[in-house]
Amino acid sequence: MESKEEKIEALRKAIDNAENIVFFGGAGVSTESGLPDFRGEQGLYRKKYGLPPESYFSIRLLKYDPEEFFKFQRKRILGYDVKPNAAHLKLTEWEKQGKLRAIITQNIDGLHQAAGSKNVIELHGNTKHCHCMRCNKSYKISAIMETEGVPRCKICHGIIKPDTVLYGEKLDVRLLKKATDHIRKADMLIVGGTSLTVNPAVSLVHEFRNKPFVLINIGLTPMDDRADIRIYDKIGQVFSEL
């Protein structure tokens, strides 16, 4: 069995030889910056609230009890002031070198852009931006965080919603197609910080049929056997050693 040091060296050589890397990341990329995840041992889904955890991330709650929706969003989702970690910074470095062609993320925190990355495909949206659900006027997150109760549009008085995909909403098919195209063209796919247990993560990763396929996660995933390089560790820690 290869040691972690041997796997790191294999990963380093693979990156040196690659010309079209795509990175697919999940919540584990952000937890090292201090953000909570959803399904981990200390994740938001493991905590007890007045409603089932999933309800607080649903379009249904926003429509029928917006006061409760925004109370939870301000306290648990939107109120974090965090910085990019070693994983975000390393990906930006590779992009500047011309090796990394795309970052596909399930995260909504905008930390990849904060680190300087340009080609970021955010499958679930971004909490840094908002829009009016009635007239579609764009707002900054301050429109929610610096107000109380239900945030309202200055023009039409519609509800201002974070630019994130809630339960009950469909993912943007254009983003899915863009992500799929990048993965199919990649000569190296690195998947990090995700358990690969929900779609579209699983279906997107299945689109990669080249080598090397790299998996970096602290826990097991259903695709461990497919990986050419598999490292059980935090993604930021691994990237800091490259």
C-alpha positions in Angstrom: 0.0 0.0 0.0 1.3 3.4 -0.9 2.1 5.9 1.8 0.5 9.3 1.8 3.9 10.8 0.8 4.0 8.5 -2.2 0.5 9.5 -3.2 1.4 13.2 -2.9 4.4 12.7 -5.1 2.3 10.8 -7.7 -0.2 13.6 -7.6 2.5 16.2 -8.0 3.9 14.4 -11.1 0.4 14.0 -12.6 -0.3 17.7 -12.2 3.1 18.5 -13.8 2.1 16.4 -16.8 -1.5 17.7 -17.2 -2.6 20.5 -19.5 -6.3 20.5 -18.9 -7.2 20.0 -15.2 -10.7 20.3 -14.0 -11.5 20.5 -10.2 -14.8 19.4 -8.8 -15.3 20.5 -5.1 -17.8 20.1 -2.3 -18.3 21.4 1.2 -14.9 20.0 2.4 -13.2 22.7 0.4 -14.8 25.4 2.5 -14.9 23.8 6.0 -11.1 24.5 6.4 -12.0 28.2 6.1 -14.4 27.9 9.0 -17.7 27.3 7.3 -20.0 24.6 8.5 -20.9 21.7 6.1 -24.3 20.1 5.7 -24.0 16.4 6.2 -20.8 16.0 8.3 -20.8 15.0 12.0 -21.2 18.7 13.0 -23.1 19.6 9.9 -26.2 21.8 9.7 -28.3 18.7 8.9 -27.3 17.0 12.2 -28.6 19.9 14.3 -32.1 20.2 15.7 -34.2 23.2 14.8 -37.9 24.0 14.9 -38.3 22.4 11.5 -36.6 19.6 9.7 -33.2 21.0 8.5 -33.9 20.6 4.8 -36.9 22.9 5.2 -34.7 25.9 6.0 -33.2 25.5 2.5 -36.4 25.2 0.6 -38.3 27.5 -1.7 -41.4 26.4 0.0 -40.4 28.0 3.3 -39.4 31.2 1.6 -42.8 31.4 0.0 -45.0 30.5 3.0 -42.9 31.7 5.9 -40.3 34.2 4.7 -39.8 35.6 8.2 -38.5 32.2 9.4 -36.5 31.6 6.2 -34.6 34.9 6.5 -34.1 34.5 10.3 -32.3 31.2 9.6 -30.4 32.5 6.6 -29.0 35.4 8.5 -27.9 33.4 11.5 -26.7 30.1 9.9 -25.8 30.7 6.2 -25.1 34.3 5.3 -23.4 35.8 8.3 -19.9 34.3 8.0 -16.8 36.4 7.3 -14.2 33.9 6.2 -11.1 33.8 3.9 -9.9 31.4 1.2 -7.7 28.6 2.4 -4.8 26.6 0.9 -7.0 24.7 -1.5 -8.6 27.8 -3.0 -5.2 29.5 -3.3 -3.5 26.5 -5.0 -6.3 26.2 -7.6 -5.9 29.9 -8.4 -2.2 29.3 -8.9 -2.8 26.5 -11.3 -5.3 28.6 -13.2 -2.8 31.4 -13.6 -0.3 28.8 -14.9 -2.8 27.7 -17.6 -3.1 24.2 -16.2 -6.5 24.5 -14.5 -9.3 25.2 -17.0 -12.3 25.1 -14.7 -13.5 24.9 -11.1 -16.9 23.2 -10.6 -18.2 23.8 -7.1 -21.3 22.8 -5.1 -20.4 25.6 -2.6 -22.2 28.9 -2.4 -19.6 31.0 -0.5 -17.7 32.7 -3.3 -14.3 31.8 -1.8 -12.9 30.6 -5.1 -13.4 34.1 -6.6 -12.1 35.7 -3.5 -8.9 33.7 -4.0 -8.6 35.1 -7.5 -10.0 32.2 -9.6 -11.9 33.3 -12.8 -13.5 30.3 -14.4 -15.7 29.1 -11.6 -19.0 27.2 -12.3 -21.2 27.5 -9.2 -23.8 24.8 -9.5 -25.8 25.9 -6.5 -25.4 29.7 -6.8 -23.6 32.3 -4.6 -24.7 33.9 -1.3 -22.8 37.1 -2.1 -25.4 38.2 -4.6 -29.2 38.6 -4.4 -32.1 39.5 -6.7 -35.7 40.6 -6.5 -38.0 37.6 -7.1 -40.5 39.9 -8.8 -38.6 42.3 -11.0 -35.2 40.5 -11.0 -33.2 43.6 -9.9 -29.8 42.7 -8.6 -28.7 43.4 -5.0 -25.7 42.9 -2.8 -25.9 40.6 0.2 -26.1 43.7 2.4 -29.7 44.1 1.2 -30.4 41.1 3.4 -27.8 41.3 6.1 -28.3 45.0 6.9 -32.1 44.8 7.2 -34.5 43.0 9.4 -37.5 40.8 8.7 -38.2 40.1 5.0 -36.0 42.1 2.7 -37.9 44.0 0.1 -37.0 45.5 -3.3 -36.8 49.3 -3.4 -38.5 49.3 -6.8 -41.4 46.8 -6.7 -41.4 45.7 -3.1 -40.8 42.1 -4.1 -38.9 39.7 -1.8 -35.1 39.9 -2.3 -33.7 36.3 -2.5 -30.1 35.1 -2.2 -28.8 33.9 -5.6 -28.7 30.2 -4.4 -30.5 27.2 -5.6 -33.0 26.1 -2.9 -34.8 22.7 -2.5 -37.7 22.8 -4.9 -35.8 24.8 -7.5 -34.1 23.4 -10.6 -30.4 23.7 -11.3 -29.4 25.9 -14.3 -29.2 23.5 -17.3 -26.7 25.8 -19.0 -24.3 25.5 -16.1 -24.7 21.7 -16.0 -23.9 21.6 -19.7 -20.9 23.8 -19.3 -19.6 21.7 -16.4 -20.2 18.5 -18.4 -18.3 19.8 -21.4 -15.3 20.8 -19.3 -15.2 17.4 -17.6 -15.3 15.5 -20.8 -12.5 17.5 -22.3 -10.2 17.4 -19.2 -7.1 15.3 -19.2 -7.2 15.2 -15.4 -10.1 15.4 -12.9 -9.5 16.2 -9.3 -12.5 15.7 -7.0 -12.1 17.1 -3.4 -14.1 17.7 -0.3 -17.2 15.8 -1.4 -18.7 12.5 -0.4 -20.2 12.1 -3.9 -23.5 10.8 -2.6 -25.9 13.2 -4.3 -26.5 14.5 -7.8 -25.4 16.3 -9.8 -22.0 15.4 -8.3 -22.3 11.7 -9.1 -23.5 12.1 -12.7 -21.0 14.8 -13.5 -18.0 12.8 -12.3 -19.2 9.8 -14.3 -18.7 12.0 -17.4 -14.9 11.8 -16.9 -13.5 8.7 -18.7 -9.8 9.7 -19.0 -6.9 9.4 -16.6 -5.8 10.4 -14.0 -8.9 10.6 -11.8 -8.0 11.9 -8.3 -10.1 11.7 -5.2 -9.2 13.7 -2.0 -11.7 13.5 0.9 -11.5 12.7 4.6 -14.1 9.9 4.2 -15.1 7.2 1.9 -16.9 7.9 -1.4 -18.8 5.5 -3.7 -16.1 6.1 -6.4 -13.0 5.3 -4.4 -12.4 2.2 -6.5 -12.4 4.2 -9.7 -9.7 6.7 -8.5 -6.2 6.4 -9.9 -5.0 8.5 -6.9 -7.0 8.3 -3.6 -5.9 10.4 -0.6 -7.9 10.4 2.7 -7.2 13.8 4.1 -8.4 17.4 4.1 -8.1 19.0 0.7 -6.4 22.1 2.0 -3.8 20.0 3.8 -3.0 18.0 0.7 -2.8 21.0 -1.6 -0.5 22.8 0.9 2.0 19.9 0.4 2.1 20.2 -3.4 
